[in-house]
Amino acid sequence: MYQWHKNRIGLLLIFSIVIFFILSEIAWAAEEETAASYGFLSLLPPLVAIVLCFITKQVLASLFIGIWIGATILTGWNPLAGVTQTLGYLVDNTADSWNATILLFDFVVGGLIGLIYLSGGAYAFVKSITDKVKTARGGQFTAWLFGLIIFFDDYANTAIVGNAFRPVTDKLGISREKFSYIVDSTAAPVASLALISTWIGYEVGLIGDAIEGTSVSLTPYTIFLQSIPYRFYSIFAILLVLFVALSQRDYGPMLKAEHRTRTTGKVFADGATPLSGGSKLKVLEGVPQKTINMVVPIIVLVGVSIFGMWWTGGGTSAESFTTAIADADAMTALLWGAVFAVIVAIIMYKAQGIGTLADMMDAFIDGAKMMVLANLILISAWSIGSVCDEIGTAPYVVNAAKGVISPVLLPMVIFIICNIISFSTGTSWGTMAIAMPIAIPLALALGVPLPLGISAVLTGSVMGDHCSPLSDTTIMSSMFSGSDHIDHVKTQVPYSLTAAGVAVVGYILAGSGMSVALVLPLGIILVGILLYLFSSISAKSAGISFPLPELQVKEAKEV
């Protein structure tokens, strides 16, 4: 194992040196390059970062190299200037107020986890759930259900469900890879469909800007509502999680991960690097362990966050509660919720005589420390997104695909383009902003129903973002689920591609004129068939039989 880690570091060094010399050699011929002429090179930064992530599993270093390559190209092929420009991107993205709020939110939520563990509330919650839910099937279904309940924001979803259910899924013998997949698949896909969420204002705003000056008479919100049945990827991705949970069938790397946990009790693989976890957090002995010590702070987090969204979205001056949520400053509201949850937790625990204030501050700091690696990766992911924006990655992909368009294929082509852009850049909202002004005029010109064309943009952007190692929501799912990030991505991608493949079929059928009332049931049936087919093939290949055994050891353990 040591040798393998040593080899991965060596690969990074060799790769960096090779790139350095290649860029140095061609620098003389490329001094006058502009963003418009980068062409295929605009794909290089995200492509290198993603490939290195999978090869080396060194996410932070891989992202840094990807940023550096893009910065080097943008600085006239000067590798040394690329280093200083890379640092500039990292500083700028850390200083951005929205990003800084996310980073602070992560640290505060980490501190809250530390406090909840200190009080014994996490253990009491696990016992209360596992007294009722005693199987892996029940644990996965319950986590999926809670993922649907926390529908108003994808970040809040990952933080709340990830932290609340990680100890439960560990005890029931569910791998961290599977748990992070459940959390990730009920975050952005759910928030993007919800009628009240932090996504609505942004999505409706993009639609409104794109239809301005056209002959469209419908309101942007009406078009948004009409597009929901056509969000094939989001719908199929959510249902696939349910089918997997109820059938207890898996395929690809996920099958091996689940089999490992069920037979050995190891919730993640040897050599894995979870982005966070709870095993090293202090639990006070000799104090009554009460579920309320976890439930109340979580309720405060949710309640204050929703109030904060309503308040920052206009409060009493807003036209409606839905409008206020749509216009909310979501991250500020979530930070308010996290801080108030910490304050309430400290007051509750102090009133019960659970530790001293010094104990609680130590627990808060220990919890916040869990978020350091994840936040560094987040900053790097945002920075490579900035590089992709400057170097023109998304416009290149859009322009390259312009020639493959017909009215029947347009929704499918738009969906695939948005997949590629969001996977390469790690941003769903950025992809929507790029693709929407192009997709709506094309749909109108070719006679494609507007809700169909718009849905391809919205759900296509979610797909790439959902499974990209560069995506902030993917990183946060790994973080709050306590999973190794690349193991999470690697095990989730086959499921994402399954839902995306069925969505492609759905867009071809809908583009041909088939009613969505027929497309959806056919798609749902196809998702079930593919799950059975792929799981059977994977099980036969790995020599594993279904159903997988329930956890045989006394309690799941971290490696």
C-alpha positions as CSV (number, residue, x, y, z in Angstrom):
1,M,0.0,0.0,0.0
2,Y,2.8,2.4,0.8
3,Q,4.4,1.6,-2.5
4,W,1.2,2.4,-4.3
5,H,0.9,5.8,-2.6
6,K,4.5,6.4,-3.5
7,N,3.8,5.6,-7.1
8,R,0.9,7.9,-7.3
9,I,3.0,10.8,-6.0
10,G,5.6,9.9,-8.5
11,L,3.1,9.9,-11.3
12,L,2.0,13.5,-10.3
13,L,5.6,14.7,-10.3
14,I,6.5,13.1,-13.7
15,F,3.3,14.4,-15.2
16,S,3.9,17.9,-14.0
17,I,7.5,17.9,-15.3
18,V,6.4,16.6,-18.7
19,I,3.7,19.3,-19.0
20,F,6.2,22.0,-17.9
21,F,8.6,21.1,-20.7
22,I,6.0,20.7,-23.3
23,L,4.5,24.1,-22.5
24,S,8.0,25.7,-22.4
25,E,8.8,24.3,-25.9
26,I,5.7,25.7,-27.5
27,A,5.6,29.0,-25.7
28,W,7.5,30.8,-28.5
29,A,4.8,29.8,-31.0
30,A,1.8,30.8,-28.9
31,E,2.6,34.2,-27.5
32,E,-0.3,35.9,-29.3
33,E,-3.0,33.3,-28.6
34,T,-6.4,34.5,-27.5
35,A,-9.3,32.8,-25.8
36,A,-11.1,32.6,-29.1
37,S,-8.3,30.4,-30.7
38,Y,-7.7,28.0,-27.9
39,G,-10.0,25.4,-29.5
40,F,-9.5,21.9,-28.2
41,L,-6.9,23.2,-25.7
42,S,-9.8,24.7,-23.7
43,L,-10.7,21.2,-22.7
44,L,-7.2,20.5,-21.3
45,P,-7.5,21.9,-17.8
46,P,-10.6,20.0,-16.7
47,L,-9.7,16.9,-18.7
48,V,-6.2,16.6,-17.1
49,A,-7.7,17.3,-13.6
50,I,-10.4,14.6,-14.0
51,V,-8.1,12.0,-15.5
52,L,-5.5,12.6,-12.8
53,C,-8.1,12.3,-10.1
54,F,-9.0,8.9,-11.2
55,I,-5.5,7.7,-11.8
56,T,-3.8,9.0,-8.7
57,K,-6.7,9.5,-6.3
58,Q,-4.9,12.7,-5.2
59,V,-7.8,15.1,-5.7
60,L,-6.2,18.2,-4.4
61,A,-2.9,17.8,-6.3
62,S,-4.8,16.9,-9.5
63,L,-7.0,20.0,-9.3
64,F,-4.0,22.2,-8.7
65,I,-2.3,20.8,-11.8
66,G,-5.4,21.3,-13.9
67,I,-5.6,24.9,-12.7
68,W,-1.9,25.4,-13.4
69,I,-2.2,24.1,-16.9
70,G,-5.1,26.5,-17.7
71,A,-3.3,29.4,-16.0
72,T,-0.2,28.6,-18.0
73,I,-2.1,28.7,-21.3
74,L,-3.8,32.0,-20.3
75,T,-0.5,33.6,-19.4
76,G,1.1,33.1,-22.8
77,W,2.4,29.6,-22.2
78,N,4.7,30.7,-19.4
79,P,4.8,27.9,-16.8
80,L,6.2,30.0,-14.0
81,A,3.7,32.8,-14.6
82,G,1.1,30.0,-14.5
83,V,2.1,29.2,-10.9
84,T,1.5,32.8,-9.7
85,Q,-1.7,33.0,-11.7
86,T,-2.9,29.7,-10.1
87,L,-2.4,31.2,-6.7
88,G,-4.4,34.3,-7.8
89,Y,-7.3,32.1,-8.8
90,L,-7.2,30.3,-5.4
91,V,-7.1,33.6,-3.5
92,D,-9.9,35.2,-5.6
93,N,-12.2,32.2,-5.2
94,T,-11.6,32.1,-1.4
95,A,-12.3,35.8,-1.1
96,D,-15.5,35.7,-3.1
97,S,-18.4,36.4,-0.6
98,W,-20.6,33.5,-1.8
99,N,-17.7,31.0,-1.6
100,A,-16.5,32.4,1.7
101,T,-20.0,31.9,3.1
102,I,-20.0,28.2,2.0
103,L,-16.6,27.6,3.5
104,L,-17.7,29.2,6.8
105,F,-20.9,27.2,6.7
106,D,-18.9,24.0,6.3
107,F,-16.7,24.8,9.3
108,V,-19.7,25.7,11.5
109,V,-21.6,22.5,10.5
110,G,-18.5,20.5,11.2
111,G,-18.3,22.2,14.6
112,L,-22.0,21.3,15.2
113,I,-21.3,17.7,14.4
114,G,-18.5,17.7,17.0
115,L,-20.9,19.1,19.6
116,I,-23.6,16.6,18.8
117,Y,-21.1,13.7,19.1
118,L,-19.9,15.2,22.4
119,S,-23.4,15.1,23.9
120,G,-24.1,11.5,22.9
121,G,-27.0,12.7,20.7
122,A,-25.6,11.0,17.6
123,Y,-25.4,7.6,19.3
124,A,-28.9,8.0,20.7
125,F,-30.3,9.0,17.3
126,V,-28.6,5.9,15.8
127,K,-30.2,3.7,18.4
128,S,-33.6,5.2,17.9
129,I,-33.5,4.6,14.2
130,T,-31.9,1.2,14.2
131,D,-34.4,0.0,16.9
132,K,-37.0,0.5,14.1
133,V,-34.9,0.1,10.9
134,K,-32.8,-3.1,11.3
135,T,-31.8,-3.9,7.7
136,A,-29.6,-2.3,5.0
137,R,-32.7,-2.0,2.8
138,G,-34.6,-0.1,5.5
139,G,-31.6,2.2,6.1
140,Q,-31.1,3.1,2.5
141,F,-34.8,3.7,1.9
142,T,-35.0,5.9,5.0
143,A,-32.0,8.0,3.9
144,W,-33.5,8.3,0.5
145,L,-36.8,9.4,2.0
146,F,-35.2,12.1,4.2
147,G,-33.3,13.3,1.1
148,L,-36.7,14.0,-0.5
149,I,-37.9,15.7,2.7
150,I,-35.0,18.2,2.7
151,F,-35.9,19.5,-0.7
152,F,-35.4,23.2,-0.4
153,D,-31.6,23.4,-1.0
154,D,-29.0,20.9,-2.2
155,Y,-26.3,22.1,0.2
156,A,-28.6,21.9,3.2
157,N,-29.7,18.4,2.0
158,T,-26.2,17.0,1.9
159,A,-25.3,18.6,5.3
160,I,-28.4,17.4,7.2
161,V,-28.9,14.0,5.7
162,G,-25.2,13.2,5.5
163,N,-24.5,14.1,9.1
164,A,-27.8,12.6,10.6
165,F,-27.6,9.2,8.8
166,R,-23.9,8.5,8.5
167,P,-23.7,6.7,11.9
168,V,-27.0,4.9,11.1
169,T,-25.8,3.6,7.7
170,D,-22.5,2.6,9.3
171,K,-24.2,0.5,11.9
172,L,-26.5,-1.2,9.4
173,G,-23.6,-2.2,7.1
174,I,-24.1,0.3,4.3
175,S,-20.8,1.4,2.6
176,R,-19.9,5.0,2.6
177,E,-19.8,4.9,-1.2
178,K,-23.5,3.8,-1.3
179,F,-24.5,6.4,1.4
180,S,-22.7,9.2,-0.4
181,Y,-24.5,8.1,-3.6
182,I,-27.9,8.3,-1.9
183,V,-27.1,11.7,-0.4
184,D,-25.8,13.1,-3.7
185,S,-28.7,11.8,-5.8
186,T,-31.3,13.3,-3.5
187,A,-29.6,16.7,-3.4
188,A,-29.3,18.6,-6.7
189,P,-31.8,16.4,-8.6
190,V,-34.4,17.0,-5.9
191,A,-33.7,20.7,-5.3
192,S,-33.9,21.3,-9.1
193,L,-37.4,19.8,-9.3
194,A,-38.9,21.3,-6.1
195,L,-41.6,23.9,-6.4
196,I,-40.0,25.8,-3.4
197,S,-36.2,25.8,-3.4
198,T,-33.2,28.0,-3.8
199,W,-32.9,26.9,-7.4
200,I,-36.2,28.3,-8.6
201,G,-35.3,32.0,-8.7
202,Y,-32.1,31.3,-10.7
203,E,-33.8,29.0,-13.2
204,V,-36.8,31.2,-13.7
205,G,-34.6,34.2,-14.1
206,L,-32.6,32.5,-16.9
207,I,-35.7,31.5,-18.7
208,G,-37.1,35.1,-18.4
209,D,-33.9,36.7,-19.8
210,A,-33.8,34.2,-22.7
211,I,-37.4,34.7,-23.8
212,E,-37.3,38.5,-23.5
213,G,-38.0,40.1,-26.9
214,T,-39.4,36.8,-28.4
215,S,-43.0,36.0,-29.3
216,V,-43.4,33.8,-26.2
217,S,-46.5,34.9,-24.2
218,L,-46.2,32.5,-21.2
219,T,-44.6,33.7,-18.0
220,P,-41.2,32.3,-17.2
221,Y,-42.6,30.6,-14.1
222,T,-45.3,28.9,-16.1
223,I,-42.7,27.6,-18.6
224,F,-40.6,26.4,-15.6
225,L,-43.6,24.4,-14.2
226,Q,-44.4,22.9,-17.6
227,S,-40.8,21.7,-18.0
228,I,-40.8,19.6,-14.8
229,P,-42.4,16.4,-16.3
230,Y,-39.6,16.5,-19.0
231,R,-36.7,16.6,-16.5
232,F,-36.0,13.0,-17.4
233,Y,-32.5,12.7,-15.8
234,S,-33.5,14.2,-12.4
235,I,-36.6,12.0,-12.2
236,F,-34.9,8.8,-13.3
237,A,-31.8,9.4,-11.1
238,I,-34.1,9.8,-8.0
239,L,-36.1,6.7,-8.9
240,L,-33.0,4.7,-9.6
241,V,-31.9,5.3,-6.0
242,L,-35.2,4.0,-4.7
243,F,-35.1,0.9,-7.0
244,V,-31.5,0.2,-5.8
245,A,-32.5,0.6,-2.1
246,L,-35.6,-1.6,-2.4
247,S,-34.1,-4.3,-4.6
248,Q,-30.7,-4.4,-2.8
249,R,-29.1,-4.9,-6.2
250,D,-25.9,-3.1,-7.3
251,Y,-23.5,-3.1,-10.1
252,G,-20.0,-1.9,-11.1
253,P,-17.7,-0.7,-8.3
254,M,-20.6,-0.1,-6.0
255,L,-21.4,-3.8,-5.8
256,K,-17.9,-4.6,-4.6
257,A,-18.1,-1.8,-2.1
258,E,-21.4,-3.1,-0.7
259,H,-20.1,-6.6,-0.6
260,R,-17.0,-5.5,1.2
261,T,-19.0,-3.7,3.9
262,R,-21.5,-6.5,4.4
263,T,-18.8,-9.2,4.7
264,T,-16.0,-7.4,6.6
265,G,-17.8,-4.5,8.3
266,K,-15.4,-2.0,6.6
267,V,-17.5,1.0,5.6
268,F,-14.7,2.2,3.2
269,A,-11.8,0.6,1.4
270,D,-8.3,0.1,2.6
271,G,-6.2,3.2,1.7
272,A,-9.3,5.4,1.3
273,T,-9.2,9.0,2.4
274,P,-12.6,10.1,3.7
275,L,-13.2,13.9,3.4
276,S,-14.7,13.8,6.9
277,G,-15.8,11.4,9.6
278,G,-16.9,11.0,13.2
279,S,-14.7,8.2,14.6
280,K,-12.1,10.6,16.1
281,L,-14.7,12.9,17.7
282,K,-14.9,12.9,21.5
283,V,-18.0,11.5,23.2
284,L,-18.4,12.3,26.9
285,E,-18.9,9.3,29.1
286,G,-21.3,9.1,32.0
287,V,-23.9,11.4,30.5
288,P,-27.4,10.3,29.5
289,Q,-27.5,9.9,25.7
290,K,-30.7,11.5,24.4
291,T,-32.0,11.7,20.8
292,I,-33.3,15.2,21.5
293,N,-29.7,16.4,21.7
294,M,-29.3,15.8,18.0
295,V,-32.8,16.3,16.8
296,V,-33.3,19.8,18.3
297,P,-30.1,21.4,16.8
298,I,-31.0,19.9,13.4
299,I,-34.6,21.3,13.6
300,V,-33.1,24.7,14.5
301,L,-30.8,24.4,11.5
302,V,-33.6,23.7,9.1
303,G,-36.1,26.1,10.7
304,V,-33.8,29.1,10.9
305,S,-32.5,28.4,7.4
306,I,-36.0,28.4,5.9
307,F,-36.8,31.6,7.8
308,G,-33.6,33.1,6.6
309,M,-34.4,32.3,3.0
310,W,-37.8,33.9,3.4
311,W,-36.3,36.9,5.1
312,T,-33.4,37.5,2.6
313,G,-35.8,36.9,-0.3
314,G,-38.0,39.8,0.7
315,G,-39.9,38.6,3.8
316,T,-43.2,40.3,4.2
317,S,-42.7,42.5,1.1
318,A,-42.4,39.5,-1.2
319,E,-45.4,38.5,-3.3
320,S,-45.5,35.1,-1.8
321,F,-43.5,32.6,0.3
322,T,-42.5,30.8,-2.9
323,T,-41.3,34.0,-4.5
324,A,-39.3,34.9,-1.3
325,I,-37.6,31.4,-1.3
326,A,-36.8,31.8,-5.0
327,D,-35.1,35.2,-4.5
328,A,-33.3,34.2,-1.3
329,D,-29.6,34.5,-0.4
330,A,-29.5,30.8,0.3
331,M,-26.0,30.5,1.7
332,T,-26.4,33.4,4.1
333,A,-29.6,31.8,5.4
334,L,-27.9,28.4,5.8
335,L,-25.1,30.0,7.7
336,W,-27.6,31.7,10.0
337,G,-29.2,28.3,10.6
338,A,-25.9,26.6,11.4
339,V,-24.8,29.3,13.8
340,F,-28.1,29.3,15.7
341,A,-28.0,25.5,15.8
342,V,-24.6,25.7,17.5
343,I,-25.8,28.3,20.0
344,V,-28.9,26.2,20.9
345,A,-26.8,23.1,21.2
346,I,-24.4,24.7,23.6
347,I,-27.2,26.1,25.7
348,M,-29.0,22.8,25.8
349,Y,-25.9,20.8,26.7
350,K,-24.8,23.3,29.4
351,A,-28.3,23.2,30.9
352,Q,-28.0,19.4,31.1
353,G,-24.5,19.6,32.6
354,I,-22.9,17.9,29.6
355,G,-19.3,19.0,29.8
356,T,-17.7,22.4,30.4
357,L,-17.6,25.3,27.9
358,A,-14.0,24.3,27.3
359,D,-15.1,20.8,26.4
360,M,-17.7,22.1,24.0
361,M,-15.2,24.5,22.3
362,D,-12.7,21.7,21.9
363,A,-15.5,19.5,20.4
364,F,-16.5,22.4,18.0
365,I,-12.9,22.8,16.8
366,D,-12.4,19.1,16.4
367,G,-15.5,19.0,14.2
368,A,-14.5,22.0,12.2
369,K,-11.1,20.4,11.5
370,M,-12.8,17.5,9.7
371,M,-13.8,20.1,7.0
372,V,-10.3,21.4,6.1
373,L,-9.4,19.0,3.3
374,A,-12.9,19.2,1.8
375,N,-12.8,23.0,1.8
376,L,-9.4,23.0,0.2
377,I,-10.8,20.8,-2.6
378,L,-13.8,23.1,-2.9
379,I,-11.6,26.1,-3.4
380,S,-9.6,24.3,-6.0
381,A,-12.8,23.1,-7.8
382,W,-14.1,26.7,-7.9
383,S,-10.7,27.8,-9.3
384,I,-10.6,25.4,-12.1
385,G,-14.2,26.6,-12.9
386,S,-12.8,30.1,-13.2
387,V,-10.0,28.8,-15.5
388,C,-12.6,27.0,-17.7
389,D,-14.6,30.2,-17.9
390,E,-11.7,32.3,-19.0
391,I,-10.3,29.8,-21.5
392,G,-13.6,29.2,-23.1
393,T,-14.3,25.5,-22.4
394,A,-18.1,25.7,-22.5
395,P,-18.4,27.8,-25.7
396,Y,-16.0,25.4,-27.5
397,V,-18.2,22.5,-26.6
398,V,-21.4,24.3,-27.7
399,N,-19.9,25.4,-31.0
400,A,-18.4,22.0,-31.7
401,A,-21.9,20.5,-31.5
402,K,-23.8,23.1,-33.4
403,G,-23.7,21.1,-36.7
404,V,-25.6,18.1,-35.2
405,I,-29.0,19.5,-34.8
406,S,-32.5,18.6,-36.1
407,P,-35.9,19.3,-34.5
408,V,-36.2,15.7,-33.4
409,L,-32.7,15.4,-32.0
410,L,-32.4,19.0,-30.6
411,P,-33.5,18.1,-27.0
412,M,-31.2,15.1,-26.9
413,V,-28.3,17.1,-28.3
414,I,-28.8,20.0,-25.8
415,F,-29.0,17.4,-23.0
416,I,-25.7,15.8,-24.0
417,I,-23.9,19.2,-24.5
418,C,-25.0,20.3,-21.0
419,N,-23.8,17.0,-19.6
420,I,-20.3,17.5,-21.1
421,I,-20.1,21.2,-20.0
422,S,-21.2,20.6,-16.4
423,F,-19.1,17.5,-16.0
424,S,-16.0,19.4,-17.3
425,T,-16.6,22.6,-15.3
426,G,-18.3,21.2,-12.2
427,T,-21.1,23.7,-12.3
428,S,-24.7,23.2,-13.1
429,W,-25.7,26.9,-12.7
430,G,-22.8,28.0,-14.9
431,T,-23.9,25.5,-17.5
432,M,-27.5,26.7,-17.4
433,A,-26.3,30.3,-17.9
434,I,-24.3,29.4,-20.9
435,A,-26.7,27.0,-22.6
436,M,-30.1,28.7,-21.9
437,P,-29.7,31.7,-24.2
438,I,-28.7,29.3,-27.0
439,A,-31.3,26.6,-26.4
440,I,-34.4,28.8,-26.3
441,P,-33.9,30.5,-29.7
442,L,-33.0,27.2,-31.3
443,A,-36.1,25.6,-29.9
444,L,-38.3,28.4,-31.1
445,A,-36.6,28.4,-34.6
446,L,-37.0,24.6,-35.1
447,G,-40.5,24.4,-33.6
448,V,-39.5,22.3,-30.6
449,P,-41.8,22.8,-27.6
450,L,-40.2,25.3,-25.2
451,P,-40.7,23.2,-22.0
452,L,-39.0,20.3,-23.7
453,G,-35.9,22.3,-24.8
454,I,-35.6,24.1,-21.5
455,S,-35.9,20.9,-19.5
456,A,-32.9,19.5,-21.5
457,V,-30.8,22.4,-20.3
458,L,-31.9,22.3,-16.7
459,T,-31.7,18.5,-16.1
460,G,-28.6,18.1,-18.4
461,S,-26.8,20.6,-16.3
462,V,-27.7,18.7,-13.2
463,M,-26.4,15.4,-14.6
464,G,-22.9,16.5,-15.3
465,D,-22.7,18.4,-12.0
466,H,-24.1,15.5,-10.1
467,C,-21.3,13.1,-11.0
468,S,-18.3,15.4,-11.7
469,P,-15.4,15.2,-9.3
470,L,-15.0,19.0,-9.8
471,S,-18.6,19.8,-8.6
472,D,-19.1,21.5,-5.2
473,T,-22.2,19.4,-4.5
474,T,-20.3,16.2,-5.3
475,I,-17.5,17.2,-3.0
476,M,-19.9,18.2,-0.2
477,S,-21.7,14.9,-0.6
478,S,-18.4,13.1,0.0
479,M,-17.6,15.5,2.8
480,F,-20.8,15.1,4.8
481,S,-21.1,11.4,4.1
482,G,-17.5,10.7,5.2
483,S,-16.6,9.1,1.9
484,D,-13.4,9.0,-0.1
485,H,-14.2,11.5,-2.9
486,I,-12.9,9.6,-5.9
487,D,-14.4,6.3,-4.5
488,H,-17.7,8.2,-4.3
489,V,-17.4,9.5,-7.9
490,K,-16.2,6.1,-9.3
491,T,-19.1,4.2,-7.8
492,Q,-21.7,6.8,-8.6
493,V,-20.8,7.4,-12.3
494,P,-22.3,4.1,-13.6
495,Y,-25.6,4.9,-12.0
496,S,-25.5,8.5,-13.3
497,L,-24.8,7.2,-16.8
498,T,-27.7,4.7,-16.5
499,A,-30.1,7.5,-15.7
500,A,-28.6,9.7,-18.4
501,G,-28.8,6.9,-21.0
502,V,-32.5,6.4,-20.3
503,A,-33.0,10.2,-20.4
504,V,-31.4,10.3,-23.9
505,V,-34.0,7.7,-25.0
506,G,-36.7,9.8,-23.4
507,Y,-35.6,13.0,-25.2
508,I,-35.5,11.2,-28.6
509,L,-39.0,9.8,-28.0
510,A,-40.3,13.2,-26.8
511,G,-38.6,15.0,-29.6
512,S,-40.3,12.6,-32.0
513,G,-43.7,13.8,-30.6
514,M,-44.5,11.1,-28.1
515,S,-46.5,12.3,-25.1
516,V,-44.6,12.7,-21.9
517,A,-47.3,10.7,-20.2
518,L,-46.0,7.7,-22.2
519,V,-42.3,8.6,-22.1
520,L,-42.1,8.7,-18.3
521,P,-43.6,5.3,-17.6
522,L,-41.5,3.7,-20.4
523,G,-38.4,5.4,-18.9
524,I,-39.2,4.1,-15.4
525,I,-39.6,0.6,-16.7
526,L,-36.3,0.8,-18.6
527,V,-34.5,2.0,-15.5
528,G,-35.7,-1.1,-13.6
529,I,-34.8,-3.4,-16.5
530,L,-31.3,-1.9,-16.8
531,L,-30.8,-2.2,-13.0
532,Y,-31.7,-5.9,-13.1
533,L,-29.6,-6.5,-16.2
534,F,-26.4,-4.7,-15.1
535,S,-26.6,-6.0,-11.5
536,S,-26.9,-9.6,-12.8
537,I,-23.9,-9.2,-15.1
538,S,-21.8,-7.5,-12.4
539,A,-22.7,-10.2,-9.8
540,K,-21.8,-13.0,-12.2
541,S,-18.5,-11.4,-13.1
542,A,-17.6,-10.8,-9.4
543,G,-18.8,-14.2,-8.2
544,I,-21.3,-12.5,-5.9
545,S,-24.9,-13.7,-5.2
546,F,-28.0,-11.7,-4.5
547,P,-29.3,-10.9,-2.0
548,L,-26.2,-9.6,-0.3
549,P,-25.8,-10.8,3.3
550,E,-26.8,-8.5,6.2
551,L,-23.8,-7.3,8.2
552,Q,-22.5,-10.2,10.1
553,V,-20.1,-8.4,12.5
554,K,-21.3,-6.7,15.6
555,E,-20.9,-3.2,14.2
556,A,-19.5,-1.6,11.1
557,K,-16.1,-0.1,11.5
558,E,-13.9,2.5,9.8
559,V,-10.6,1.2,8.3
